[in-house]
Amino acid sequence: MLRARLRLTDEADPRVRLERVRAHLLECRADTEGALPLIAQLLGIPPEAGYSPIALHPLTQKQRTLEILQTLLLSPAERRPTLLMIEDAHWVDPTTLELAGALLERLQGSRLLVLLSARPTFHQPWPPRESLIGLTVSDVRYLGSQPWPFPRSLMVGFHAVGDPEQEFAFSDGEIAEADWFTRGEVREALANGDWSSLDSAPRVRNDSPPRLLLPGSISIAREIIESWAAQD
């Protein structure tokens, strides 16, 4: 990912590659003096390009490199909402999983969304957190996004396939209730309008409101629901 962002594969001269890495470290406000040798070595840039290797114990070098990579991944989210996708986590090496787990520890207050996809047999090596919901899904497909004014974030929408036999795990206190609905129930709710039309929506027994009220047409949530309901 870092090679692609800095277009390192397009440049044969190691000195130019090194300068691109240096400029990126400065942009991310990383400790350039300590970070440059480690990231250059990680990216296969030889010392002859213009840096002096740091003599560290292998475990210390690994830990410092992971810390620098976290900084580089979190930095773009300071300027704009950012999405980091880790696909096929069931094939990811242990060090990358360690990096992902350490990154999750630093997400509080960040505008970085980490989306990790894996087969149902994948077991996350980190404990459940408040920002995680324990619902296993498959066939995750990006649908779209919309700005979320507070706190200057981005709301991202996906389609996925879930198992209705699973129980929902409410871990962050933001979601109060959830349920599974058939496509027929969703289509009926779409025909009734949205939650702004509660007073005019058809009533059920005991004059109670409908079981499902949907968001308005300007939201990405509505777009997700409509696109799913339109499928056969």
N, C-alpha and C positions, 0 to 999 in steps of 0.2 A: 504493500500500500504506500509506504514512504517512497519507494523507488518510483512508483507511478506518479505520485504527487509532485515530486521534484524532477521528473522526466530524466532520471539518471540513466535509464536504458538507452536513451537517445544520444547520449554523449559518451564518446570513447575516451576523452582526455580525463584522467583521474583528478587532475588539478581543478578542472572545471566542475566536476562532480563534488569535490570537496568544498568549493566555494558555494555551491548551491546548498549544501548541507549547513555550512556556516551561516548563510543568510537566513535559512529557515529557523535555525536555533535562535538567532537574534530576534526574528519576528515573533517567536513564541516565548521570548524573554527567558530562555533557558540559560543555565550557566555554561556559556560557550566554551570556556577554557577546559572545564571538566567533562563536558558532554561531547565535544567534537571528536576526541580520539575514540570514545566508546561507540558512538553512532557510526563513525567512518569505518571502524573495524567491523561492525555488524553488517554494514552494507558492502563489505568487500573492497573498500578503497585502501590502497596500500599506503604505508607511511611516507613513501617517496613523494606522495602528492603534496606533502607540506604539513605534517603533524607528527608529534612524538607520542608513541604508544605509552599508556600508563601501566605500570607494573602493579597489578592487583591480584589478590587471591581470586580464583575462578568464581567462587560463590559471591564474593563482594562485587566483582565485576558484573555478574549477572543481576544482582540486586540493584545496583546503580543504573544499569542499562534499562531495567524495567521501570525504574522511577522516572528516567528521562523520557521514555516512550509514553508514559502516562501524561506527562506534561505536554508532550507534542500532540497527543490525542485530545486533551481537554482544552488546549489553547484556542482552537477555532470556535469553540462554543462560548467563549467570552465575548466574541464579536457578533455571532449569529447562532440561532438554533442549528444544531448539527446532528446528523444521524450516522451512527457507526453500525454497520451490519457485519456480523460474523456468521458465515454460512457453514453448514455441515460441521457443526461443533463436535459431532461424534468422531470425526477424523482429525480434529485439531490436536497438535502436540501438547504435552503437559505444560511447557513453558508459556505457550500462548494462552492456555486456560488460566495459568497463574496470573498473567497480565490482565486478562479479562476480569478475574476475581478482584484483583487489586484496584482496577479501574472502577468497579461497582462500588467499592468502599468510598470512593471520592465523588460519587454522583450527586450527593446531597447539595442542592442549591445550584447545580450545574444545568446548562441548557443542552446537554448531550444526552441523546436517546440511544441506548445500546440495544440492538435487536439481534438476538442469537437464535438461529434455527438449528434443529438437530432431529435425529430420529427419536421415536418414543423410548428407545432403549438407552438413550443418553442420560446419565445421572450427573447433575451439576455438582462440582467439587466444593462449592461454597454453600454456607448455610442460608436458609431463606431470609430475605430482608424485607423491610417495609415497602420498598419500591418494586417488589416482585410479587406476582400473583401466580399461584400454582395451578395453572390450567394448561394441560398439554394440547398443543395444536399441531397441525401439519399443513403442507401445501400453502405456505404463507406467501401472499402476493401483494405487492405495493399497489395501492389504489390512487392515492392523492394526498394533498395536504392543504392546510389553511392557516393563516396567522392566528396566533392566540395572544391578544394584546397584553394580558398580565400573566406572568411577568416577562414580557417580550419573548415569547416562546413560539413554537411551531407545533401544531397538532397534526399528527401523521396518521393516515388511515390505511388499514390492510384488510384483505380478505384472508380467511384461514378456515380450515376444517377442524372441528372439535368433536369430541365424543360426548353426547348428551347424558351419558351415564356418570360422567365425572361430577364430583361435587365442587362448587365454587369455593375458593379460599380468599376471603376478604382480609387483607393484611395491612392496608394503609389507612383505613377509616374513612376514605373518600367515597367509596361505593357502599351504599346501604343495602341494596338488594339486587338480585339478578335472577334471570330465569331463561329457559329455552322456549323458543316459539317456532311453530311450523311456518312454512312459506305461506300457507293459506291464511293463518292468523295475521301475519305481517301485511299481506295484501289487503285484508279487511281493515286493518288499522290505517294503512295508507289512504284508503278510500274515505276514512273518517276525518282526514285533515292532519292537524298536528296538535300539540298540547295547548296552543293558544285558542283552539276551538273547543275547549273542554265543555263549555256551557251548551254547545249545540251538538256535541257528540251523542250518538245513541246510547241510551242507558240500558243496563242489565238488571237482573233481579235486585230487589231492595233499593232501587233507584241509585245504585252505586255507579261510579264512573267506569269506563271501559278498562279492561285489564291491561291493555297496552296503548299508551299514548306516545306518539313519535315526535322527534324534534322538527323544527321548521325547515323550510326548503333552502335556506341560505347556509346551512351547516354541512360540514363534511360527513357528520353522522347520518344525516338524511340521505346523502348521496350513496353512502355505503349500503344503507338499507334498501334504497330503491334499486340499485344495481343487482343486489342479491335477490330481491323479490322478482325481478324481471327474468331471472333464469328459469329454465324449464325444470 
